[in-house]
């Protein structure tokens, strides 16, 4: 979880205030730490959606790597207005990833999030027991991402949340799930979900031992 002692990472007012002055901040890990994992999953022709983009450099780094059809989405209008004016080569949308109501169904080949889901859970007292609100936000986010993905599309989640806290929610959608670790010392997780395939429950058995919520 984020250290939320002084900040409310679930509040759009917090992010609007922060993004007024902050130019860039990288949650979790720099691109070079996981670039070998993500680049091989993408094609130059892919239509890519980066949800909860914040002021991360990830989209710019992917653009420089040859992936030009990128839509960035965040619910801070301050951020979207600022970055869309500076970077018109990419698309920018102000929307809530829990609904993605401005996006049509089955329109993206790839959806990417990097620590955005963690921000939804920032007010939780324990990673072991989520509140009903947190469960709803997590599930609605995953459902919305699933909806906007094309058949056979993939969802990539770059996270510091271990699989045994995440997989129980991921298996509620019809997609296969792969988990890879990266990083030295503190480990991060690269989740890849492929839409249209049933969850591979036998391979995920060790992560399913935690009681389902």
C-alpha positions as CSV (number, residue, x, y, z in Angstrom):
1,X,0.0,0.0,0.0
2,X,1.0,3.6,-0.4
3,X,2.1,5.5,2.7
4,X,-1.1,7.4,3.2
5,X,-0.4,9.1,6.5
6,X,-0.7,12.6,5.2
7,X,-2.3,12.3,1.8
8,X,-5.6,11.0,0.4
9,X,-4.6,9.2,-2.8
10,X,-8.2,8.3,-3.5
11,X,-9.2,12.0,-3.8
12,X,-9.2,13.8,-7.1
13,X,-8.7,17.1,-5.3
14,X,-5.4,15.7,-3.9
15,X,-4.2,14.8,-7.4
16,X,-5.4,18.1,-9.0
17,X,-3.4,20.0,-6.4
18,X,-0.3,17.8,-6.8
19,X,-0.3,17.9,-10.6
20,X,-0.5,21.7,-10.8
21,X,3.2,21.9,-10.0
22,X,4.6,18.3,-10.2
23,X,6.0,17.5,-13.6
24,X,6.8,13.9,-13.3
25,X,6.8,11.1,-10.7
26,X,7.4,7.4,-11.2
27,X,5.6,5.0,-8.9
28,X,7.0,1.5,-8.4
29,X,9.8,1.2,-10.9
30,X,11.5,2.9,-13.8
31,X,10.8,1.7,-17.3
32,X,14.2,0.0,-17.8
33,X,13.5,-2.4,-15.0
34,X,10.5,-4.0,-16.8
35,X,10.9,-2.9,-20.4
36,X,12.0,-6.4,-21.5
37,X,8.7,-7.8,-20.1
38,X,6.3,-5.3,-21.5
39,X,7.8,-4.5,-25.0
40,X,7.6,-8.1,-26.1
41,X,3.9,-8.2,-25.4
42,X,3.2,-5.2,-27.7
43,X,2.9,-4.7,-31.4
44,X,3.4,-1.3,-33.2
45,X,-0.1,-1.5,-34.5
46,X,-1.7,-2.0,-31.1
47,X,-4.2,0.5,-29.8
48,X,-3.0,1.1,-26.2
49,X,-4.8,2.5,-23.3
50,X,-2.8,3.7,-20.2
51,X,-5.3,4.0,-17.3
52,X,-4.4,6.1,-14.2
53,X,-1.5,7.5,-16.2
54,X,-0.6,10.3,-13.8
55,X,2.6,12.0,-14.8
56,X,4.5,8.8,-15.3
57,X,6.9,8.7,-18.2
58,X,5.8,5.2,-19.2
59,X,3.6,6.3,-22.1
60,X,6.4,8.6,-23.5
61,X,8.9,5.7,-23.2
62,X,6.6,3.4,-25.0
63,X,6.0,6.0,-27.7
64,X,9.7,6.4,-28.2
65,X,10.0,2.6,-28.5
66,X,7.7,2.7,-31.5
67,X,4.2,2.3,-30.1
68,X,2.4,5.4,-31.4
69,X,-1.3,4.7,-30.8
70,X,-1.5,5.5,-27.1
71,X,-4.5,6.9,-25.2
72,X,-3.7,8.2,-21.7
73,X,-6.5,8.4,-19.1
74,X,-6.6,9.9,-15.7
75,X,-9.4,11.4,-13.5
76,X,-7.4,14.6,-12.8
77,X,-8.6,17.2,-15.3
78,X,-5.7,19.4,-14.2
79,X,-3.2,16.7,-15.4
80,X,-5.0,15.9,-18.6
81,X,-5.4,19.5,-19.7
82,X,-1.7,20.2,-19.0
83,X,-0.3,17.1,-20.7
84,X,-2.6,17.2,-23.7
85,X,-1.5,20.8,-24.5
86,X,2.2,19.8,-24.2
87,X,1.9,16.4,-25.9
88,X,-0.7,16.4,-28.7
89,X,1.0,13.4,-30.4
90,X,-0.9,11.2,-28.0
91,X,-4.6,11.1,-26.9
92,X,-5.6,12.3,-23.5
93,X,-9.0,11.6,-21.7
94,X,-10.2,12.7,-18.3
95,X,-12.3,9.7,-17.0
96,X,-12.6,7.4,-14.0
97,X,-11.0,4.0,-14.5
98,X,-13.7,2.5,-12.3
99,X,-16.2,3.1,-15.1
100,X,-14.3,4.2,-18.2
101,X,-17.7,5.6,-19.3
102,X,-16.2,7.7,-22.0
103,X,-14.8,4.7,-23.8
104,X,-16.6,2.3,-26.1
105,X,-16.7,-1.4,-25.6
106,X,-13.9,-3.6,-27.2
107,X,-11.8,-0.7,-28.6
108,X,-8.3,-1.4,-27.3
109,X,-5.8,-4.1,-28.0
110,X,-3.9,-3.4,-24.8
111,X,-4.7,-1.8,-21.4
112,X,-1.9,-0.9,-19.1
113,X,-1.9,0.3,-15.5
114,X,1.1,1.0,-13.2
115,X,0.2,1.3,-9.5
116,X,-3.1,3.0,-10.3
117,X,-5.1,0.2,-8.7
118,X,-3.0,0.6,-5.5
119,X,-4.2,4.2,-5.3
120,X,-7.8,3.0,-5.0
121,X,-6.8,0.9,-2.0
122,X,-4.7,3.6,-0.3
123,X,-7.2,4.2,2.6
124,X,-7.4,0.5,3.5
125,X,-6.2,-0.3,7.0
126,X,-5.1,-3.8,6.1
127,X,-4.2,-5.5,2.8
128,X,-5.7,-8.7,4.3
129,X,-9.2,-7.3,4.7
130,X,-10.6,-4.8,2.2
131,X,-13.6,-2.6,2.9
132,X,-16.8,-3.1,0.8
133,X,-15.9,0.2,-0.9
134,X,-12.4,-1.0,-1.8
135,X,-13.7,-4.3,-3.1
136,X,-16.3,-2.6,-5.2
137,X,-13.7,-0.2,-6.7
138,X,-11.3,-2.9,-7.5
139,X,-13.9,-5.1,-9.1
140,X,-15.5,-2.3,-11.1
141,X,-12.1,-1.2,-12.4
142,X,-11.3,-4.7,-13.6
143,X,-14.7,-5.1,-15.1
144,X,-14.3,-1.8,-17.0
145,X,-10.9,-2.7,-18.3
146,X,-12.2,-6.1,-19.5
147,X,-15.1,-4.3,-21.2
148,X,-12.9,-1.9,-23.3
149,X,-10.5,-4.7,-24.4
150,X,-10.9,-6.2,-27.8
151,X,-11.3,-10.0,-27.9
152,X,-7.8,-11.5,-27.4
153,X,-6.7,-8.2,-26.0
154,X,-4.3,-8.1,-23.1
155,X,-4.3,-6.2,-19.8
156,X,-0.9,-5.5,-18.2
157,X,-0.7,-4.5,-14.6
158,X,2.6,-3.4,-13.0
159,X,2.2,-3.6,-9.3
160,X,3.8,-4.0,-5.9
161,X,0.8,-6.1,-4.7
162,X,1.7,-9.8,-4.3
163,X,-0.4,-12.3,-6.3
164,X,-2.2,-13.8,-3.4
165,X,-3.9,-10.4,-2.7
166,X,-4.7,-9.8,-6.4
167,X,-5.4,-13.1,-8.1
168,X,-8.7,-13.8,-6.3
169,X,-10.1,-10.7,-8.0
170,X,-8.5,-11.2,-11.4
171,X,-10.1,-14.7,-11.8
172,X,-13.6,-13.2,-11.8
173,X,-13.0,-12.2,-15.5
174,X,-12.7,-14.5,-18.4
175,X,-9.0,-14.1,-19.1
176,X,-5.8,-16.2,-18.5
177,X,-3.4,-14.8,-16.0
178,X,0.4,-14.8,-15.9
179,X,2.5,-13.4,-13.1
180,X,6.2,-12.5,-13.3
181,X,8.4,-10.9,-10.6
182,X,11.1,-8.3,-11.3
183,X,13.3,-6.0,-9.3
184,X,16.1,-6.5,-6.9
185,X,15.6,-6.5,-3.1
186,X,12.0,-5.4,-3.1
187,X,10.1,-7.4,-5.7
188,X,7.4,-6.0,-8.0
189,X,4.9,-7.9,-10.1
190,X,4.1,-7.9,-13.8
191,X,0.6,-9.3,-14.4
192,X,-0.6,-10.2,-17.9
193,X,-4.2,-11.1,-18.5
194,X,-5.3,-12.3,-22.0
195,X,-9.0,-11.7,-22.7
196,X,-11.1,-14.6,-23.9
197,X,-9.3,-17.4,-22.1
198,X,-10.6,-19.1,-18.9
199,X,-8.4,-18.4,-15.8
200,X,-5.7,-21.1,-15.5
201,X,-6.8,-22.1,-12.0
202,X,-4.4,-25.1,-11.6
203,X,-1.4,-22.9,-12.4
204,X,-2.7,-20.2,-10.0
205,X,-3.5,-22.7,-7.2
206,X,-0.8,-21.4,-4.8
207,X,-2.2,-17.8,-5.1
208,X,-5.8,-19.0,-4.4
209,X,-5.2,-20.3,-0.9
210,X,-6.1,-17.0,0.6
211,X,-9.8,-16.8,1.4
212,X,-11.8,-15.2,-1.4
213,X,-13.6,-11.9,-0.7
